[in-house]
Structure formats: C-alpha cells, structure tokens
C-alpha cells in the first residue's frame, strides 16, 4: 500500500543517502512498547537496497546504534524520528519505557 504522507519533521538524518524526493511510505509496523519490540531489532541488521526506514519514538526513549565503520549512537526521546538509509547496519538498545513505530519508504 502506498502513501503520499510526508515524512516527519524534524527528521534526524545522521547517515546518507537521504530520503529521495517522491519517496512513498509502503509499509508500517507497530506501535511497539519495550516488551513487544521484535527481537531482531536489538541485533545488528540493515535495510535492503532502495528501502529507507523511519523510526518514530512516540513515548519514552530508546538508544539507536549505528554499526557501520563510522559508528555512533543516539539516545532518542519522544517525540523524535530518525531516518535509517538502505544497507547501513544498526540496532536498538532498550533504555526504559518506550513506544515506537517504524515506517518503510522506497
């Protein structure tokens, strides 16, 4: 299902490539709380080529970790949204209570 919805503003974008103009949301998962976040999100993973993710923190907070050569992490506290570009390894770490959702764009 495609959506013409705009990405959240402001949108944290620590890594490239940026979300292309004309990108559309095609899938959303969540909301999840700290206990229902899929276990795979806490392990190193990456999005496939041509897919971007937008992780939106609706309540509470979580730690977002970049697992690429540049490394780094962000403690995200609601309201916050971070752009995850294709093929960049990353994972989440619990930081207390949280409610988050993820939208996938292409």
LUMDRENPA-136993 format. One record per residue: x, y, z of N, C-alpha, C, O in turn. Coordinates in steps of 0.05 Angstrom, whole numbers, padded with zeros to 5 digits, always signed. Each point is the difference from the previous one (the first is absolute). Layout:
// LUMDRENPA-136993
XYZXYZXYZXYZ;...
// end
This chain:
// LUMDRENPA-136993
+00017-00023+00000-00017+00023+00000+00018+00025+00000+00017+00002+00017;-00021+00016-00035+00016+00025-00001-00015+00022+00014-00024+00000+00003;+00040+00018+00006-00011+00023+00014+00015+00025-00009+00024+00000-00004;-00039+00022+00001+00012+00025-00008+00007+00016+00024+00009+00023-00002;-00011-00034+00026+00007+00014+00025+00028+00010-00001+00018-00013-00011;-00013+00036+00023+00027+00011+00002+00014-00012+00024-00012-00008+00020;+00039+00006-00022+00015-00010+00023-00002+00020+00023-00006+00024-00005;+00010-00033+00030-00002+00018+00023+00020+00023-00002+00022-00003-00012;-00029+00025+00023+00018+00023+00001+00001+00011+00029-00022+00007+00010;+00044-00005+00003+00027-00005-00011+00006-00030-00001-00012-00017+00014;+00031+00010-00031+00008-00027-00004+00030-00002+00003+00015+00013-00015;-00006-00028+00035+00029-00003+00005+00011-00017-00023-00010-00021-00006;+00031+00031-00007+00012-00014-00023+00031+00000+00004+00014+00017-00010;-00004-00037+00025+00028-00002+00007+00016-00012-00023+00024+00004-00002;-00036-00020-00015+00014-00014-00021-00014+00005-00027-00024+00006+00000;+00038-00009-00022-00011+00003-00026-00004-00028-00012+00009-00019+00013;-00020+00016-00036-00012+00021-00016-00026+00010+00012-00014-00014+00014;+00007+00040-00020-00025+00011+00010-00025-00014-00013+00003-00014-00020;-00025+00018+00032-00025-00010-00011-00005+00015-00026-00001+00025+00000;-00002-00039-00022-00004+00014-00026-00026+00015-00002-00020-00008+00012;+00021+00030-00026-00025+00015-00006-00019-00020-00014+00009-00015-00018;-00034+00016+00025-00019-00018-00013-00002-00028+00013-00016-00016-00009;+00032+00011+00029-00001-00026+00014-00028-00003+00012-00012+00020+00008;+00003-00044-00006-00026-00006+00012+00002-00021+00021+00015-00019-00002;-00032+00023+00023-00002-00020+00021-00015-00024-00011-00021+00004-00012;+00031-00028+00016-00013-00023-00011-00007-00021+00021-00015-00019-00006;+00025+00022+00031-00006-00019+00021+00006+00012+00027+00019+00016+00002;-00035-00022+00017+00005+00009+00028-00004-00023+00019-00017-00017-00004;+00034+00017+00025-00003-00020+00021-00001+00015+00027+00011+00021+00003;-00024-00034+00016-00003+00012+00027-00027+00014+00002-00016-00002-00019;+00011+00015+00041+00020+00007+00020+00007-00024+00018-00015-00018+00004;+00040+00020+00006+00011-00019+00018+00007+00014+00026+00007+00023+00001;-00009-00038+00021+00010+00010+00026+00026-00015+00005+00009-00017-00016;+00004+00022+00039+00026-00011+00006+00000-00031+00000+00020-00012-00006;-00043+00001+00013-00002-00030+00001-00008-00013-00027+00004-00024-00003;-00016+00040-00015-00010-00013-00025+00017+00007-00024-00006-00009-00022;+00028+00024+00025+00018+00006-00022+00011-00027-00010+00010-00015+00016;-00011+00010-00042+00011-00026-00011+00029-00003+00008+00016+00019-00003;-00009-00043+00012+00028-00005+00009+00021+00006-00021+00022+00008+00007;-00028-00011-00032+00019+00005-00022+00009+00029-00001+00022+00006-00010;-00038+00012+00021+00008+00029+00000+00022+00006+00020+00012+00021-00002;-00008-00040+00021+00022+00004+00019+00026-00013-00009+00020+00001+00014;-00021-00014-00037+00025-00012-00012+00007+00016-00025-00017+00014-00012;+00043-00015+00005+00009+00014-00024-00017-00009-00024-00003-00024-00004;-00007+00043-00010-00015-00005-00025+00002+00024-00018+00010+00021+00008;-00020-00023-00032+00000+00021-00020-00023-00002-00018-00011-00022-00004;+00003+00045-00008-00022+00000-00019+00011-00007-00027+00024+00004-00006;-00040-00015-00011+00009-00008-00027+00004+00025-00017-00009+00022+00006;+00023-00026-00029+00005+00022-00018-00026+00012-00009-00020-00014-00006;+00019+00040+00005-00025+00014-00009-00021+00004+00021-00021+00010-00007;+00026-00018+00032-00020+00002+00021+00011+00018+00023+00023-00004+00008;-00039+00023+00001+00007+00016+00023-00020-00006+00022-00022-00008-00005;+00031+00012+00029-00018-00003+00023-00001+00026+00016+00020+00014+00001;-00043-00009+00010-00002+00023+00018-00011-00011+00027-00023-00010+00002;+00040+00011+00018-00007-00009+00027-00010+00024+00015+00014+00020+00003;-00039-00022+00006-00012+00023+00015-00005-00008+00028-00014-00020+00006;+00026+00035+00013-00004-00005+00028-00024+00017+00009+00000+00024-00002;-00021-00038+00010-00025+00013+00008-00001+00007+00030-00014+00019+00007;+00027-00035+00009+00000+00004+00029+00026-00012+00011+00010-00020-00012;+00000+00030+00034+00024-00011+00012+00025+00004-00017+00003+00021-00013;+00015-00041+00013+00025+00003-00014+00013-00026-00006-00007-00021+00011;+00026+00021-00030+00015-00023-00008+00027+00009-00010+00003+00023-00008;+00016-00041+00008+00027+00006-00011+00002-00012-00028-00005-00024-00003;+00012+00040-00016+00004-00009-00028+00030+00000-00005+00014+00020+00004;-00003-00044-00013+00028-00003-00003+00007-00006-00030-00012-00018-00012;+00030+00034+00001+00011-00005-00027+00022-00021+00002+00019+00004+00016;-00020-00025-00032+00021-00021+00001+00017+00000-00025+00013-00020-00007;-00011+00043-00006+00017+00003-00024+00028+00009+00010+00005+00003+00024;+00013+00002-00043+00028+00008+00007+00000+00026+00015+00018+00005+00016;-00037+00013-00022-00001+00026+00014-00009-00003+00029+00009+00015+00018;-00026-00034-00013-00010-00006+00027-00016+00023+00011-00008+00019-00014;+00003-00021+00040-00015+00021+00014-00027-00010+00009-00010-00021-00008;-00002+00037+00025-00026-00007+00011-00015+00026+00007+00012+00021+00003;-00038-00023-00001-00018+00022+00007-00019-00010+00021-00013-00021-00004;+00010+00036+00025-00022-00005+00019-00024+00016-00010+00001+00025+00001;-00022-00038-00009-00023+00013-00011-00022+00001+00021-00007-00020+00012;-00005+00043-00008-00021+00004+00019-00024+00013-00015+00004+00018-00016;-00028-00027+00022-00024+00009-00014-00003+00030+00005+00005+00010+00021;-00015+00004-00042-00005-00010-00027+00026+00002-00017+00013+00021+00000;-00006-00042-00014+00023+00000-00017-00003-00020-00022-00014-00021+00003;+00025+00027-00026+00000-00018-00023+00028-00001-00013+00012+00021-00004;-00002-00045-00002+00026-00002-00012-00002-00015-00026-00015-00020-00002;+00029+00029-00018+00000-00012-00027+00022-00021-00001+00023+00005+00007;-00030-00029-00016+00019-00022-00003+00002-00006-00030-00019-00010-00012;+00042+00017+00000+00004-00005-00028+00005-00029-00007+00005-00016+00018;-00007+00009-00044+00004-00027-00008+00029-00010+00006+00019+00015-00001;-00018-00040+00008+00025-00015+00003+00020+00010+00021+00023-00007+00000;-00032+00024+00019+00017+00009+00021-00006-00016+00025-00023+00001+00011;+00042-00017-00001-00006-00016+00024-00005+00016+00025+00012+00021+00004;-00031-00031+00012-00008+00014+00024-00015-00019+00018-00007-00023-00007;+00001+00032+00032-00017-00015+00018-00011+00018+00022+00010+00023+00002;-00029-00032+00013-00011+00015+00022+00009-00012+00027+00007-00023+00001;-00006+00040+00019+00005-00009+00028-00021+00012+00018-00007+00023-00002;-00004-00040+00019-00020+00009+00019+00011+00022+00018+00023-00001+00009;-00040+00020-00003+00008+00022+00018-00024+00008+00019-00002+00023+00008;-00014-00043-00001-00023+00005+00017-00026-00003-00016-00001-00015-00020;-00019+00029+00029-00026-00002-00014+00001+00014-00026+00014+00021-00003;-00029-00031-00017+00000+00012-00026-00025-00009-00015-00011-00021+00005;+00003+00038-00024-00020-00008-00020+00011+00010-00026+00006+00024-00003;-00002-00042-00017+00011+00008-00025-00015-00014-00023-00013-00020+00004;+00015+00032-00027-00011-00012-00025+00021+00004-00022+00018+00018+00002;-00019-00034-00022+00019+00001-00022-00016+00001-00027-00017-00017-00004;+00024+00036-00013-00011+00002-00027+00022-00006-00020+00022+00010+00004;-00028-00025-00024+00019-00007-00021-00007+00016-00025-00024+00001-00008;+00044+00011-00004-00003+00017-00024+00017-00010-00023+00021-00012+00005;-00030+00017-00029+00016-00006-00024-00007+00019-00022+00011-00002-00022;
// end
